[in-house]
């Protein structure tokens, strides 16, 4: 898992996918990682914009996701956690 600052540096150097900086992460933390265990969607979007890029959510085939065309999702059990991959 990338730290937020390393993710921003990677974006500046041409990375176009923050899949390594996930919203909620367990595996690395089970192994002893000390970074934050989750990052709210709004914070991921802020980090991407602060790095000078535009956040775009994509599906597994790398197509942009238009949430306005999807049926509403049930409310999450924790509103601060959302499962997504943001590509820029």
C-alpha positions as CSV (number, residue, x, y, z in Angstrom):
1,X,0.0,0.0,0.0
2,X,1.3,3.4,-1.0
3,X,1.3,6.2,1.5
4,X,-0.7,9.3,0.4
5,X,2.4,11.4,-0.2
6,X,4.1,8.6,-2.2
7,X,0.9,8.2,-4.2
8,X,0.9,11.9,-5.1
9,X,4.5,11.7,-6.1
10,X,3.7,8.8,-8.3
11,X,0.9,10.7,-10.0
12,X,3.3,13.6,-10.7
13,X,5.7,11.2,-12.4
14,X,3.0,9.7,-14.6
15,X,1.2,7.0,-12.6
16,X,-2.5,6.9,-13.7
17,X,-3.9,4.5,-11.2
18,X,-4.1,4.7,-7.4
19,X,-5.3,1.1,-6.9
20,X,-2.3,0.6,-4.5
21,X,-3.8,3.3,-2.3
22,X,-7.1,1.6,-1.5
23,X,-10.0,2.8,0.6
24,X,-9.7,0.0,3.1
25,X,-6.7,-2.3,3.4
26,X,-6.2,-5.3,5.7
27,X,-3.4,-7.5,4.3
28,X,-0.4,-5.2,4.8
29,X,-1.8,-4.2,8.3
30,X,-2.1,-7.8,9.3
31,X,1.6,-8.0,8.5
32,X,2.4,-5.0,10.6
33,X,2.1,-1.9,8.4
34,X,1.8,1.3,10.4
35,X,0.0,3.5,7.7
36,X,-3.6,4.4,8.0
37,X,-5.9,1.4,7.5
38,X,-8.5,3.3,5.4
39,X,-8.8,6.4,3.3
40,X,-12.2,8.0,2.7
41,X,-13.2,8.5,-1.0
42,X,-13.2,12.3,-0.5
43,X,-9.6,12.2,0.7
44,X,-8.5,10.1,-2.3
45,X,-10.1,12.5,-4.6
46,X,-8.5,15.5,-2.8
47,X,-5.1,13.8,-3.0
48,X,-5.5,13.2,-6.8
49,X,-6.6,16.8,-7.4
50,X,-3.8,18.2,-5.3
51,X,-1.4,16.3,-7.5
52,X,-2.8,18.1,-10.5
53,X,-4.8,15.2,-11.9
54,X,-8.6,14.5,-12.3
55,X,-10.0,11.5,-10.5
56,X,-12.1,9.1,-12.6
57,X,-13.6,5.9,-11.2
58,X,-13.3,3.0,-13.6
59,X,-14.6,-0.6,-13.8
60,X,-12.6,-3.8,-14.2
61,X,-12.4,-3.2,-17.9
62,X,-11.0,0.3,-17.4
63,X,-14.2,2.0,-18.6
64,X,-15.2,5.2,-16.7
65,X,-18.1,4.6,-14.3
66,X,-21.0,6.9,-14.6
67,X,-22.7,6.7,-11.2
68,X,-25.7,8.7,-12.3
69,X,-26.7,5.7,-14.5
70,X,-26.4,3.1,-11.7
71,X,-29.2,2.1,-9.3
72,X,-28.8,3.6,-5.8
73,X,-26.6,1.6,-3.5
74,X,-27.8,0.7,0.0
75,X,-26.1,2.9,2.7
76,X,-22.7,1.6,3.8
77,X,-22.3,0.2,7.3
78,X,-19.6,2.8,7.8
79,X,-20.3,6.0,5.8
80,X,-16.6,7.0,5.8
81,X,-15.6,3.8,3.9
82,X,-16.3,3.2,0.3
83,X,-14.9,0.5,-1.9
84,X,-13.5,1.9,-5.2
85,X,-10.6,2.2,-7.5
86,X,-9.8,5.7,-8.7
87,X,-7.8,6.0,-11.9
88,X,-6.6,9.3,-13.3
